[in-house]
Amino acid sequence: MVQRVNGARVDVAGETVGEIVGEGLCVLVGVTHDDTPEKAAQLARKLWSVRILDGEKSCSDTGAGLLVISQFTLYGDARKGRRPTWNAAAPGPVAEPLVDEVVAQLRALGAHVETGRFGADMKVSLTNDGPFTVLLEV
């Protein structure tokens, strides 16, 4: 899930652990069981080049930062009952290295990337610019 933002930050226990100022993307990354390092690299390339910033520009065009946050709840399923299931979300030992791979691949492309803290109780603050939110799947 990608949101075009005008500033975003993530706090853990009252401490800011990641922040981008000004135009950029806040990226919530969910990992499922069939995701791979190759899919992580493909997602990174898409995030770096997707033209959703002002003037149909990309982060690669403008140097805008990305705040990448792991988000297993993107794979929550609440179609039955009143309590979501998380069966489609990959477990932490599988998901964490893939979220790290997305970040590493973005940095290898030249992106300025800030992150949340995997598995932590994170407080995310952002100003959604537009609002503009899009689901990217690879």
C-alpha positions in Angstrom: 0.0 0.0 0.0 1.5 3.3 -1.1 0.5 6.7 0.0 1.8 9.9 -1.6 2.6 12.1 1.4 3.8 15.5 2.4 5.8 14.3 5.4 5.5 11.1 7.4 7.1 9.6 10.5 7.0 6.5 12.6 7.5 6.5 16.4 8.2 3.6 18.7 7.9 4.1 22.5 7.9 7.9 22.0 11.0 7.9 19.8 11.0 8.8 16.1 12.7 5.9 14.4 12.0 7.0 10.8 10.9 10.2 9.1 10.7 11.8 5.7 10.1 15.5 5.4 8.2 17.0 2.4 7.1 15.1 -0.7 7.6 11.4 -0.7 5.9 8.0 -0.3 4.8 6.1 2.8 4.9 2.4 1.9 3.2 -0.2 4.0 4.7 -3.6 3.0 2.8 -6.8 3.6 4.4 -10.2 3.0 2.6 -13.4 2.2 3.7 -17.0 2.0 4.7 -17.0 -1.7 6.7 -13.8 -1.7 10.4 -14.1 -2.6 13.6 -11.9 -2.7 12.9 -11.5 -6.5 9.5 -10.1 -5.8 11.0 -7.8 -3.2 13.5 -6.5 -5.8 10.6 -6.0 -8.3 8.6 -4.1 -5.7 11.6 -1.8 -5.0 12.0 -1.0 -8.6 8.3 -0.3 -9.0 8.3 2.0 -5.9 11.4 3.9 -7.1 9.9 4.5 -10.6 6.1 4.7 -10.1 4.9 8.1 -11.3 2.5 9.2 -8.6 4.2 12.3 -7.2 3.2 15.8 -8.2 3.5 16.4 -11.9 3.4 12.6 -12.6 7.0 12.3 -11.3 8.6 9.4 -9.4 11.0 9.3 -6.5 13.8 8.5 -9.0 12.9 11.8 -10.8 12.8 14.0 -7.7 14.9 12.3 -5.1 11.8 12.2 -2.8 12.2 9.9 0.2 10.3 6.7 1.1 9.2 5.6 4.6 8.9 1.8 4.5 6.9 0.1 7.2 6.2 -3.6 7.7 2.4 -4.2 7.9 1.3 -7.8 8.3 -2.3 -6.6 8.8 -2.6 -5.9 5.1 -3.2 -9.7 4.8 -5.9 -9.7 7.4 -9.1 -11.5 6.3 -12.4 -10.4 8.0 -14.8 -12.0 5.5 -16.1 -14.4 8.2 -17.0 -13.6 11.7 -16.0 -10.5 13.6 -12.4 -11.2 14.2 -9.8 -11.1 11.3 -7.5 -14.0 10.6 -3.9 -13.5 9.7 -3.4 -16.8 7.9 -2.3 -15.2 4.6 0.4 -13.1 6.3 3.9 -14.7 6.3 5.4 -15.3 9.8 8.0 -12.8 11.1 11.0 -15.0 10.4 9.9 -15.1 6.7 8.6 -11.6 6.4 11.3 -9.6 8.1 14.1 -10.5 5.7 11.8 -9.7 2.7 10.9 -6.3 4.1 14.6 -5.7 4.7 15.3 -6.8 1.0 12.8 -4.2 -0.3 14.7 -1.5 1.7 18.1 -2.7 0.6 17.1 -2.8 -3.1 15.6 0.7 -2.9 18.9 2.0 -1.3 20.9 0.2 -4.0 18.8 2.2 -6.6 19.8 5.4 -4.9 16.7 6.0 -2.8 16.6 7.8 0.6 14.7 5.3 2.7 13.6 5.6 6.3 12.0 2.6 8.1 9.8 1.6 10.9 10.9 -1.2 13.4 9.8 -4.7 12.5 7.4 -6.2 15.0 7.2 -3.1 17.2 4.1 -1.2 18.3 4.5 1.7 15.8 2.7 5.0 15.7 2.6 6.3 12.1 1.8 9.9 11.4 1.5 11.3 7.9 -0.1 13.9 5.7 -1.6 12.1 2.8 -1.2 14.4 -0.2 -4.2 14.3 -2.4 -5.3 12.1 -0.7 -3.6 9.6 -2.9 -3.3 5.9 -2.0 -2.7 3.0 -4.3 -2.2 -0.7 -3.9 0.9 -2.0 -5.7 1.2 -5.8 -6.2 4.0 -7.6 -7.9 
